[in-house]
């Protein structure tokens, strides 16, 4: 019951006008047939939008540690008539996702939860196509505590960029239209 409420709260937060979901989607520029993995899909707000954007020839893999969240995403995808949404327990991510096939790996408000992030993203690189991207959105440390999570659940964009560079990624774009969150897109450095 509590997890279902949390999932709905996550969806509300992602869908708010101030969260600018339409602009995020526009910036990501997904194409029909793309394969997207959302790490920490929560209630699935973005996953369902991604699924509509990539069309029936594309796939969206919703990855989370919380089975209740994944079940909710699966139910909502079915209600929306989206057959291209696949839910994956985070512990099975590397065995269930196709290697070297992801066009986009997306994380929103999840980065700060990951341990040994450089090592984590070195491993994630094996899931990406050569031109694949990783998009990270996380709350800014200096953003008002009235909006978003407590201080320990925030990451400065400089920290994200430094850690991703040490994992072998280069910045493709850094966006500042989200007033309370960092938004950076990366690609694997050529030659790695």
N, CA, C and O of each residue as an XYZ file, in Angstrom:
768
protein
N       0.827     -1.193      0.000
C       0.000      0.000      0.000
C       0.870      1.255      0.000
O       0.651      2.162     -0.804
N       1.863      1.314      0.902
C       2.747      2.469      0.985
C       3.571      2.616     -0.302
O       3.770      3.729     -0.787
N       4.051      1.485     -0.856
C       4.818      1.541     -2.100
C       3.972      2.072     -3.257
O       4.463      2.827     -4.096
N       2.705      1.675     -3.297
C       1.811      2.175     -4.346
C       1.622      3.680     -4.239
O       1.575      4.379     -5.252
N       1.516      4.170     -3.039
C       1.392      5.613     -2.802
C       2.674      6.330     -3.217
O       2.618      7.385     -3.848
N       3.821      5.765     -2.867
C       5.111      6.352     -3.265
C       5.238      6.398     -4.775
O       5.700      7.401     -5.321
N       4.839      5.335     -5.466
C       4.923      5.298     -6.928
C       4.055      6.390     -7.542
O       4.471      7.059     -8.487
N       2.851      6.572     -7.006
C       1.973      7.639     -7.519
C       2.571      9.018     -7.236
O       2.442      9.930     -8.052
N       3.220      9.170     -6.091
C       3.874     10.439     -5.769
C       5.018     10.717     -6.749
O       5.187     11.849     -7.203
N       5.803      9.682     -7.072
C       6.886      9.841     -8.050
C       6.321     10.278     -9.401
O       6.875     11.162    -10.055
N       5.215      9.655     -9.815
C       4.603     10.016    -11.099
C       4.089     11.454    -11.075
O       4.244     12.193    -12.047
N       3.482     11.840     -9.964
C       2.996     13.218     -9.852
C       4.163     14.195     -9.964
O       4.076     15.188    -10.687
N       5.254     13.915     -9.251
C       6.425     14.790     -9.279
C       7.001     14.902    -10.690
O       7.346     15.998    -11.132
N       7.106     13.781    -11.397
C       7.666     13.785    -12.753
C       6.765     14.503    -13.748
O       7.253     15.098    -14.708
N       5.457     14.453    -13.528
C       4.508     15.010    -14.491
C       4.194     16.488    -14.268
O       3.586     17.125    -15.129
N       4.601     17.041    -13.123
C       4.313     18.447    -12.813
C       4.863     19.371    -13.896
O       5.897     19.089    -14.502
N       4.171     20.458    -14.126
C       4.610     21.443    -15.118
C       6.036     21.914    -14.822
O       6.841     22.059    -15.743
N       6.354     22.153    -13.553
C       7.683     22.611    -13.161
C       8.781     21.597    -13.434
O       9.951     21.968    -13.528
N       8.427     20.327    -13.563
C       9.410     19.282    -13.881
C       9.714     19.232    -15.379
O      10.657     18.560    -15.799
N       8.938     19.925    -16.164
C       9.131     20.073    -17.610
C       9.316     18.745    -18.357
O      10.276     18.592    -19.113
N       8.412     17.792    -18.152
C       8.569     16.495    -18.821
C       8.544     16.598    -20.347
O       9.256     15.852    -21.019
N       7.743     17.503    -20.904
C       7.706     17.635    -22.361
C       9.049     18.109    -22.900
O       9.506     17.638    -23.941
N       9.677     19.037    -22.196
C      10.976     19.542    -22.649
C      12.060     18.478    -22.496
O      12.964     18.380    -23.327
N      11.967     17.687    -21.434
C      12.923     16.579    -21.267
C      12.792     15.622    -22.447
O      13.792     15.235    -23.053
N      11.559     15.243    -22.770
C      11.350     14.327    -23.894
C      11.836     14.932    -25.207
O      12.449     14.237    -26.018
N      11.577     16.186    -25.419
C      12.036     16.858    -26.626
C      13.563     16.845    -26.709
O      14.129     16.608    -27.776
N      14.217     17.096    -25.594
C      15.677     17.104    -25.547
C      16.248     15.720    -25.838
O      17.279     15.601    -26.500
N      15.589     14.682    -25.352
C      16.071     13.314    -25.572
C      15.904     12.868    -27.019
O      16.637     11.997    -27.488
N      14.941     13.461    -27.732
C      14.746     13.210    -29.169
C      14.723     11.716    -29.510
O      15.476     11.256    -30.368
N      13.863     10.977    -28.839
C      13.741      9.542    -29.125
C      13.137      9.346    -30.505
O      12.350     10.162    -30.983
N      13.529      8.235    -31.137
C      13.023      7.905    -32.466
C      12.261      6.582    -32.415
O      12.465      5.761    -31.521
N      11.388      6.401    -33.388
C      10.677      5.129    -33.517
C      11.705      4.010    -33.613
O      12.686      4.113    -34.350
N      11.472      2.958    -32.872
C      12.363      1.806    -32.892
C      13.487      1.850    -31.869
O      14.207      0.864    -31.709
N      13.654      2.969    -31.175
C      14.710      3.056    -30.154
C      14.450      2.077    -29.010
O      13.317      1.682    -28.736
N      15.538      1.709    -28.364
C      15.478      0.898    -27.144
C      15.968      1.757    -25.993
O      17.057      2.329    -26.039
N      15.137      1.836    -24.958
C      15.420      2.689    -23.811
C      15.381      1.839    -22.550
O      14.502      0.992    -22.384
N      16.342      2.073    -21.664
C      16.315      1.457    -20.334
C      16.205      2.584    -19.324
O      17.029      3.498    -19.313
N      15.187      2.521    -18.475
C      15.060      3.496    -17.399
C      15.445      2.815    -16.097
O      14.747      1.924    -15.615
N      16.560      3.246    -15.540
C      17.038      2.693    -14.277
C      16.377      3.471    -13.152
O      16.515      4.691    -13.064
N      15.663      2.763    -12.297
C      14.894      3.411    -11.236
C      13.617      3.992    -11.798
O      13.352      5.186    -11.656
N      12.830      3.155    -12.433
C      11.633      3.631    -13.148
C      10.517      4.084    -12.226
O       9.577      4.736    -12.680
N      10.595      3.753    -10.933
C       9.569      4.213     -9.998
C       8.183      3.856    -10.486
O       7.915      2.703    -10.823
N       7.297      4.845    -10.527
C       5.914      4.623    -10.964
C       5.739      4.529    -12.468
O       4.647      4.211    -12.940
N       6.792      4.798    -13.232
C       6.750      4.583    -14.671
C       6.276      5.747    -15.522
O       5.997      5.565    -16.707
N       6.179      6.945    -14.944
C       5.687      8.078    -15.726
C       6.489      8.254    -17.024
O       5.912      8.298    -18.111
N       7.816      8.353    -16.906
C       8.627      8.542    -18.114
C       8.647      7.286    -18.976
O       8.647      7.383    -20.203
N       8.665      6.123    -18.361
C       8.701      4.876    -19.130
C       7.531      4.785    -20.101
O       7.713      4.395    -21.255
N       6.341      5.138    -19.650
C       5.175      5.066    -20.534
C       5.258      6.115    -21.630
O       4.844      5.863    -22.762
N       5.784      7.276    -21.311
C       5.973      8.303    -22.342
C       7.034      7.861    -23.351
O       6.888      8.083    -24.553
N       8.094      7.238    -22.856
C       9.122      6.709    -23.754
C       8.530      5.641    -24.675
O       8.808      5.624    -25.874
N       7.717      4.755    -24.108
C       7.120      3.660    -24.886
C       6.270      4.202    -26.026
O       6.306      3.669    -27.135
N       5.508      5.256    -25.764
C       4.708      5.875    -26.828
C       5.622      6.506    -27.872
O       5.330      6.433    -29.065
N       6.718      7.121    -27.448
C       7.633      7.800    -28.375
C       8.372      6.829    -29.289
O       8.571      7.128    -30.467
N       8.784      5.670    -28.769
C       9.562      4.733    -29.594
C       8.674      3.824    -30.429
O       9.159      3.124    -31.318
N       7.382      3.831    -30.147
C       6.434      3.056    -30.939
C       6.549      1.569    -30.723
O       7.416      1.105    -29.982
N       5.660      0.808    -31.378
C       5.638     -0.644    -31.155
C       6.897     -1.360    -31.640
O       7.159     -2.491    -31.231
N       7.677     -0.714    -32.507
C       8.917     -1.352    -32.962
C      10.081     -1.103    -31.998
O      11.152     -1.686    -32.169
N       9.891     -0.253    -30.996
C      10.905      0.007    -29.986
C      10.580     -0.720    -28.688
O       9.543     -1.373    -28.572
N      11.471     -0.599    -27.722
C      11.267     -1.228    -26.413
C      11.684     -0.275    -25.307
O      12.596      0.536    -25.474
N      11.006     -0.386    -24.181
C      11.391      0.334    -22.975
C      11.515     -0.688    -21.857
O      10.570     -1.414    -21.550
N      12.694     -0.731    -21.257
C      12.974     -1.630    -20.147
C      12.919     -0.818    -18.863
O      13.706      0.110    -18.677
N      11.995     -1.164    -17.978
C      11.824     -0.480    -16.694
C      12.556     -1.290    -15.640
O      12.223     -2.447    -15.385
N      13.552     -0.672    -15.035
C      14.411     -1.370    -14.087
C      14.225     -0.736    -12.714
O      14.345      0.480    -12.561
N      13.935     -1.558    -11.727
C      13.777     -1.037    -10.372
C      14.054     -2.159     -9.381
O      14.010     -3.337     -9.734
N      14.339     -1.784     -8.142
C      14.543     -2.756     -7.071
C      13.223     -3.107     -6.394
O      13.151     -4.063     -5.622
N      12.178     -2.332     -6.684
C      10.898     -2.472     -5.996
C       9.880     -3.188     -6.896
O       9.450     -2.637     -7.909
N       9.503     -4.401     -6.527
C       8.564     -5.206     -7.330
C       7.192     -4.538     -7.436
O       6.546     -4.636     -8.480
N       6.733     -3.864     -6.380
C       5.440     -3.182     -6.432
C       5.448     -2.110     -7.514
O       4.476     -1.967     -8.256
N       6.549     -1.351     -7.608
C       6.662     -0.333     -8.647
C       6.587     -0.981    -10.028
O       5.864     -0.508    -10.904
N       7.336     -2.062    -10.215
C       7.364     -2.734    -11.518
C       5.992     -3.285    -11.890
O       5.582     -3.203    -13.048
N       5.282     -3.845    -10.914
C       3.927     -4.363    -11.179
C       2.987     -3.235    -11.588
O       2.168     -3.405    -12.493
N       3.099     -2.093    -10.931
C       2.272     -0.935    -11.282
C       2.572     -0.463    -12.703
O       1.651     -0.161    -13.462
N       3.840     -0.398    -13.064
C       4.228      0.012    -14.419
C       3.637     -0.961    -15.436
O       3.082     -0.534    -16.449
N       3.749     -2.256    -15.177
C       3.212     -3.262    -16.099
C       1.700     -3.110    -16.258
O       1.189     -3.180    -17.376
N       0.985     -2.905    -15.162
C      -0.474     -2.711    -15.233
C      -0.829     -1.451    -16.022
O      -1.731     -1.472    -16.860
N      -0.118     -0.356    -15.752
C      -0.411      0.893    -16.448
C      -0.066      0.812    -17.930
O      -0.762      1.397    -18.760
N       0.994      0.098    -18.266
C       1.347     -0.085    -19.678
C       0.256     -0.884    -20.390
O      -0.136     -0.556    -21.510
N      -0.224     -1.922    -19.734
C      -1.292     -2.739    -20.319
C      -2.552     -1.903    -20.525
O      -3.177     -1.979    -21.582
N      -2.935     -1.099    -19.517
C      -4.110     -0.231    -19.637
C      -3.965      0.752    -20.791
O      -4.940      1.072    -21.471
N      -2.739      1.228    -21.008
C      -2.473      2.205    -22.071
C      -2.293      1.537    -23.435
O      -2.109      2.223    -24.441
N      -2.345      0.201    -23.474
C      -2.178     -0.514    -24.736
C      -0.746     -0.515    -25.250
O      -0.509     -0.604    -26.455
N       0.204     -0.417    -24.331
C       1.624     -0.392    -24.703
C       2.228     -1.775    -24.468
O       2.433     -2.182    -23.324
N       2.509     -2.484    -25.538
C       3.044     -3.836    -25.415
C       4.571     -3.866    -25.494
O       5.172     -4.940    -25.494
N       5.190     -2.704    -25.560
C       6.647     -2.639    -25.714
C       7.365     -2.257    -24.416
O       8.506     -1.797    -24.447
N       6.696     -2.447    -23.281
C       7.279     -2.148    -21.971
C       7.626     -3.464    -21.278
O       6.777     -4.342    -21.127
N       8.881     -3.585    -20.862
C       9.365     -4.791    -20.195
C       9.863     -4.390    -18.817
O      10.703     -3.498    -18.702
N       9.359     -5.036    -17.767
C       9.840     -4.730    -16.418
C      10.937     -5.709    -16.034
O      10.868     -6.902    -16.330
N      11.966     -5.161    -15.357
C      13.143     -5.959    -15.018
C      13.575     -5.622    -13.595
O      13.797     -4.456    -13.268
N      13.694     -6.643    -12.751
C      14.246     -6.435    -11.414
C      15.700     -5.991    -11.570
O      16.442     -6.555    -12.373
N      16.098     -4.990    -10.807
C      17.444     -4.428    -10.927
C      18.535     -5.489    -10.775
O      19.597     -5.371    -11.386
N      18.290     -6.511     -9.978
C      19.299     -7.561     -9.779
C      19.514     -8.394    -11.036
O      20.508     -9.114    -11.138
N      18.586     -8.305    -12.001
C      18.686     -9.097    -13.237
C      18.971     -8.239    -14.470
O      18.879     -8.719    -15.599
N      19.314     -6.980    -14.252
C      19.478     -6.048    -15.361
C      20.455     -6.554    -16.422
O      20.151     -6.508    -17.614
N      21.614     -7.032    -16.002
C      22.630     -7.423    -16.984
C      22.327     -8.755    -17.650
O      22.857     -9.039    -18.724
N      21.493     -9.569    -17.041
C      21.133    -10.832    -17.678
C      19.894    -10.690    -18.557
O      19.704    -11.489    -19.474
N      19.050     -9.698    -18.303
C      17.785     -9.557    -19.039
C      17.852     -8.551    -20.194
O      17.124     -8.702    -21.175
N      18.701     -7.538    -20.100
C      18.772     -6.533    -21.161
C      19.705     -6.997    -22.264
O      20.756     -7.578    -21.991
N      19.325     -6.741    -23.515
C      20.214     -7.124    -24.615
C      21.493     -6.288    -24.602
O      21.441     -5.067    -24.455
N      22.620     -6.940    -24.755
C      23.924     -6.265    -24.735
C      24.091     -5.416    -25.991
O      23.672     -5.799    -27.083
N      24.708     -4.263    -25.809
C      25.063     -3.350    -26.903
C      23.870     -2.986    -27.784
O      24.023     -2.823    -28.995
N      22.678     -2.856    -27.186
C      21.473     -2.554    -27.971
C      20.724     -1.310    -27.500
O      19.796     -0.872    -28.180
N      21.096     -0.725    -26.360
C      20.339      0.407    -25.830
C      20.727      1.703    -26.533
O      21.906      2.025    -26.678
N      19.710      2.432    -26.960
C      19.930      3.762    -27.539
C      20.007      4.818    -26.446
O      20.693      5.828    -26.599
N      19.298      4.581    -25.334
C      19.283      5.530    -24.233
C      19.130      4.780    -22.919
O      18.312      3.869    -22.795
N      19.934      5.181    -21.943
C      19.742      4.749    -20.564
C      19.438      6.021    -19.779
O      20.208      6.981    -19.803
N      18.309      6.010    -19.089
C      17.770      7.209    -18.445
C      17.658      6.995    -16.944
O      17.161      5.963    -16.492
N      18.123      7.977    -16.173
C      17.997      7.945    -14.714
C      17.491      9.308    -14.264
O      18.082     10.337    -14.594
N      16.408      9.314    -13.516
C      15.889     10.551    -12.946
C      15.752     10.357    -11.437
O      15.018      9.487    -10.971
N      16.464     11.175    -10.700
C      16.441     11.140     -9.225
C      16.871      9.784     -8.669
O      16.334      9.312     -7.667
N      17.847      9.166     -9.335
C      18.327      7.840     -8.940
C      19.841      7.838     -8.738
O      20.360      7.073     -7.925
N      20.540      8.686     -9.468
C      22.006      8.677     -9.477
C      22.597      8.661     -8.073
O      23.530      7.906     -7.800
N      22.063      9.487     -7.186
C      22.606      9.599     -5.831
C      22.479      8.310     -5.022
O      23.182      8.135     -4.027
N      21.590      7.407     -5.439
C      21.407      6.135     -4.720
C      22.479      5.101     -5.075
O      22.695      4.156     -4.316
N      23.140      5.265     -6.197
C      24.072      4.253     -6.688
C      25.385      4.294     -5.919
O      25.894      5.362     -5.578
N      25.918      3.114     -5.655
C      27.222      3.000     -5.004
C      28.279      2.764     -6.071
O      27.990      2.186     -7.119
N      29.493      3.204     -5.810
C      30.621      3.046     -6.734
C      30.175      3.361     -8.159
O      30.215      2.508     -9.046
N      29.753      4.597     -8.354
C      29.114      5.011     -9.602
C      30.016      4.851    -10.824
O      29.538      4.469    -11.892
N      31.305      5.136    -10.685
C      32.195      4.983    -11.842
C      32.203      3.524    -12.313
O      32.085      3.252    -13.507
N      32.339      2.607    -11.384
C      32.328      1.185    -11.746
C      30.970      0.773    -12.307
O      30.896      0.013    -13.272
N      29.907      1.274    -11.703
C      28.547      0.966    -12.166
C      28.389      1.361    -13.635
O      27.874      0.576    -14.432
N      28.822      2.557    -13.998
C      28.630      3.019    -15.368
C      29.640      2.430    -16.346
O      29.379      2.401    -17.548
N      30.772      1.966    -15.864
C      31.664      1.196    -16.750
C      30.943     -0.059    -17.222
O      31.041     -0.444    -18.388
N      30.228     -0.685    -16.314
C      29.480     -1.897    -16.652
C      28.272     -1.570    -17.537
O      27.965     -2.312    -18.471
N      27.597     -0.469    -17.243
C      26.440     -0.037    -18.046
C      26.838      0.187    -19.506
O      26.033     -0.033    -20.410
N      28.070      0.622    -19.736
C      28.534      0.900    -21.103
C      28.339     -0.303    -22.022
O      28.119     -0.133    -23.222
N      28.415     -1.500    -21.481
C      28.232     -2.714    -22.278
C      26.814     -2.904    -22.788
O      26.582     -3.731    -23.670
N      25.864     -2.156    -22.250
C      24.478     -2.250    -22.705
C      24.181     -1.288    -23.861
O      23.176     -1.435    -24.556
N      25.065     -0.303    -24.057
C      24.803      0.757    -25.035
C      25.262      0.391    -26.443
O      26.277     -0.278    -26.637
N      24.478      0.853    -27.417
C      24.938      0.816    -28.809
C      26.117      1.779    -28.925
O      26.307      2.608    -28.035
N      26.910      1.700    -29.985
C      28.048      2.630    -30.111
C      27.640      4.104    -30.023
O      28.398      4.917    -29.495
N      26.469      4.456    -30.527
C      26.009      5.841    -30.475
C      25.030      6.077    -29.315
O      24.393      7.128    -29.251
N      24.911      5.117    -28.412
C      23.975      5.210    -27.298
C      24.347      6.295    -26.302
O      25.496      6.730    -26.224
N      23.342      6.721    -25.541
C      23.517      7.825    -24.595
C      23.030      7.438    -23.199
O      22.198      6.545    -23.037
N      23.569      8.129    -22.202
C      23.099      8.019    -20.825
C      22.636      9.407    -20.413
O      23.409     10.363    -20.476
N      21.377      9.526    -19.990
C      20.829     10.801    -19.521
C      20.606     10.709    -18.020
O      19.941      9.794    -17.533
N      21.171     11.668    -17.292
C      21.080     11.682    -15.834
C      20.448     12.987    -15.383
O      20.906     14.075    -15.732
N      19.382     12.855    -14.597
C      18.741     13.998    -13.954
C      18.770     13.730    -12.456
O      18.309     12.687    -11.993
N      19.322     14.689    -11.697
C      19.358     14.531    -10.248
C      19.207     15.909     -9.606
O      19.606     16.918    -10.188
N      18.633     15.946     -8.417
C      18.400     17.218     -7.737
C      19.707     17.919     -7.402
O      20.689     17.285     -7.015
N      19.700     19.233     -7.556
C      20.854     20.067     -7.240
C      20.981     20.249     -5.723
O      19.972     20.435     -5.044
N      22.192     20.200     -5.188
C      22.369     20.401     -3.746
C      21.846     21.758     -3.273
O      21.334     21.868     -2.159
N      21.969     22.782     -4.105
C      21.577     24.131     -3.683
C      20.091     24.434     -3.893
O      19.621     25.505     -3.508
N      19.354     23.513     -4.495
C      17.922     23.744     -4.718
C      17.192     23.790     -3.381
O      17.618     23.169     -2.407
N      16.117     24.514     -3.348
C      15.322     24.665     -2.130
C      14.925     23.305     -1.568
O      14.525     22.408     -2.310
N      15.039     23.167     -0.267
C      14.626     21.922      0.376
C      13.108     21.753      0.346
O      12.590     20.679      0.653
N      12.401     22.819     -0.027
C      10.950     22.724     -0.178
C      10.593     21.884     -1.405
O       9.503     21.317     -1.486
N      11.520     21.813     -2.351
C      11.303     21.037     -3.574
C      12.312     19.899     -3.620
O      13.519     20.135     -3.669
N      11.832     18.696     -3.605
C      12.723     17.566     -3.773
C      13.168     16.916     -2.475
O      12.648     17.213     -1.400
N      14.133     16.030     -2.598
C      14.566     15.184     -1.484
C      15.500     15.901     -0.507
O      15.910     17.036     -0.751
N      15.831     15.234      0.597
C      16.759     15.806      1.575
C      18.172     15.939      0.990
O      18.450     15.372     -0.067
N      19.062     16.675      1.655
C      20.399     16.956      1.119
C      21.199     15.733      0.669
O      21.900     15.817     -0.340
N      21.127     14.618      1.362
C      21.900     13.437      0.971
C      21.423     12.771     -0.310
O      22.066     11.841     -0.795
N      20.319     13.224     -0.860
C      19.748     12.645     -2.064
C      19.836     13.619     -3.239
O      18.914     13.722     -4.048
N      20.945     14.319     -3.315
C      21.171     15.326     -4.351
C      22.614     15.208     -4.817
O      23.490     14.818     -4.045
N      22.865     15.548     -6.087
C      24.222     15.456     -6.622
C      24.512     16.661     -7.502
O      23.730     16.976     -8.399
N      25.598     17.318     -7.261
C      26.004     18.465     -8.070
C      26.366     17.990     -9.479
O      26.931     16.908     -9.637
N      26.048     18.783    -10.500
C      26.391     18.379    -11.865
C      27.894     18.181    -12.047
O      28.306     17.326    -12.832
N      28.716     18.949    -11.344
C      30.169     18.788    -11.454
C      30.597     17.406    -10.966
O      31.507     16.797    -11.529
N      29.939     16.915     -9.917
C      30.234     15.582     -9.389
C      29.816     14.518    -10.396
O      30.565     13.578    -10.663
N      28.617     14.669    -10.952
C      28.136     13.711    -11.953
C      29.103     13.660    -13.123
O      29.502     12.579    -13.556
N      29.481     14.819    -13.636
C      30.376     14.877    -14.804
C      31.731     14.260    -14.479
O      32.252     13.479    -15.274
N      32.306     14.589    -13.340
C      33.617     14.033    -12.965
C      33.555     12.509    -12.840
O      34.443     11.810    -13.327
N      32.513     11.996    -12.190
C      32.399     10.547    -12.018
C      32.154      9.844    -13.343
O      32.704      8.772    -13.593
N      31.336     10.441    -14.185
C      31.074      9.819    -15.492
C      32.320      9.870    -16.374
O      32.582      8.929    -17.123
N      33.077     10.934    -16.296
C      34.340     10.998    -17.061
C      35.284      9.898    -16.594
O      35.941      9.256    -17.414
N      35.358      9.675    -15.280
C      36.245      8.620    -14.778
C      35.743      7.232    -15.172
O      36.510      6.268    -15.172
N      34.450      7.130    -15.509
C      33.888      5.856    -15.972
C      34.053      5.676    -17.483
O      33.714      4.625    -18.026
N      34.575      6.709    -18.160
C      34.824      6.582    -19.589
C      33.797      7.248    -20.485
O      33.637      6.850    -21.639
N      33.101      8.249    -19.980
C      32.066      8.942    -20.744
C      32.461     10.397    -20.996
O      33.201     10.995    -20.216
N      31.959     10.951    -22.092
C      32.090     12.368    -22.399
C      30.711     13.010    -22.359
O      29.698     12.350    -22.590
N      30.686     14.296    -22.064
C      29.434     15.048    -22.017
C      28.976     15.341    -23.449
O      29.735     15.873    -24.258
N      27.729     14.986    -23.745
C      27.100     15.359    -25.017
C      26.321     16.656    -24.873
O      26.261     17.460    -25.803
N      25.719     16.855    -23.695
C      24.951     18.064    -23.451
C      24.680     18.258    -21.978
O      24.442     17.300    -21.243
N      24.718     19.513    -21.554
C      24.389     19.868    -20.167
C      23.297     20.931    -20.269
O      23.477     21.951    -20.934
N      22.169     20.689    -19.610
C      20.984     21.527    -19.778
C      20.625     22.176    -18.445
O      20.707     21.551    -17.388
N      20.229     23.436    -18.520
C      19.926     24.163    -17.295
C      18.481     24.650    -17.222
O      18.179     25.555    -16.444
N      17.589     24.071    -18.010
C      16.188     24.512    -17.964
C      15.423     23.942    -16.770
O      14.324     24.410    -16.472
N      15.968     22.962    -16.093
C      15.360     22.442    -14.862
C      15.947     23.222    -13.698
O      17.137     23.093    -13.408
N      15.144     24.020    -13.034
C      15.674     24.935    -12.025
C      16.144     24.245    -10.754
O      16.981     24.793    -10.037
N      15.630     23.061    -10.458
C      16.021     22.369     -9.224
C      16.832     21.100     -9.474
O      17.215     20.414     -8.527
N      17.097     20.785    -10.740
C      17.781     19.534    -11.063
C      18.877     19.740    -12.102
O      18.775     20.595    -12.981
N      19.927     18.934    -11.977
C      20.952     18.844    -13.006
C      20.424     17.903    -14.092
O      19.702     16.952    -13.792
N      20.782     18.167    -15.349
C      20.384     17.316    -16.470
C      21.565     17.268    -17.430
O      21.885     18.256    -18.092
N      22.212     16.095    -17.495
C      23.399     15.929    -18.325
C      23.253     14.648    -19.139
O      22.806     13.620    -18.630
N      23.640     14.727    -20.417
C      23.615     13.553    -21.301
C      25.054     13.221    -21.686
O      25.850     14.100    -22.018
N      25.364     11.922    -21.630
C      26.702     11.434    -21.886
C      26.718     10.399    -23.003
O      25.692      9.806    -23.338
N      27.905     10.194    -23.571
C      28.164      9.072    -24.477
C      29.474      8.437    -24.055
O      30.308      9.089    -23.426
N      29.661      7.177    -24.393
C      30.912      6.498    -24.066
C      32.016      7.123    -24.905
O      31.854      7.355    -26.103
N      33.139      7.388    -24.254
C      34.283      7.992    -24.924
C      34.779      7.071    -26.046
O      34.904      5.862    -25.857
N      35.052      7.650    -27.191
C      35.556      6.875    -28.330
C      36.876      6.240    -27.973
O      37.710      6.834    -27.289
N      37.054      5.023    -28.447
C      38.284      4.307    -28.214
C      38.296      3.454    -26.960
O      39.284      2.777    -26.676
N      37.205      3.480    -26.208
C      37.157      2.640    -24.994
C      36.537      1.299    -25.302
O      36.410      0.458    -24.412
